[in-house]
Amino acid sequence: MVFSPGGATVSGKITGEVSATRPARITLVPQGPRQNNPMFYVRATSSNGTFNLSGIAPGQYRLFAFESLPISADENAAFLESYQSPGLALVLDVNSSVCNLELPLLRSGR
């Protein structure tokens, strides 16, 4: 096991109507074999329609913003299958920073 302080960061804003009283649920889902390891998932909630994720291990990911998200639903491949298209594909390296992303808000039962 290797520990490194060089985690990646991802930030941006949510597109669509985000409620100030109900922030969006942001989830960064690892792709490939890491998708089966919950340790590689990064989650946050939006603040004023923006998000910031940090300390991310290098690798391939898909980024989503959900209006609501049942606990651990993002770890279920069948649940995420219908959301693959609007999710943003990202490849992150050590110390990389991806800024100013525009992430569409995914509504329940879309």
CORVENRA-V542137 format. One record per backbone hydrogen bond with DSSP energy under -1.0 kcal/mol. CO is the residue of the C=O (numbers start at 1). NH is the residue of the N-H. Records with the same first field share a line. If there is no record, write none. Layout:
CO->NH, NH
This chain:
6->95
8->56
9->98
10->53
11->101
12->51
13->103
15->105
24->46
25->66
26->44
27->64
28->42
29->62
32->35
33->36
34->37
37->40
38->41
42->28
44->26
47->50
49->14
50->47
51->12
53->10
56->8
59->92
60->31
61->90
62->29
63->88
64->27
65->106
66->25
70->73
72->75
73->76
76->80
77->81
80->83
81->84
83->87
88->63
90->61
92->59
93->96
96->9
98->11
101->13
103->15
106->67
107->110
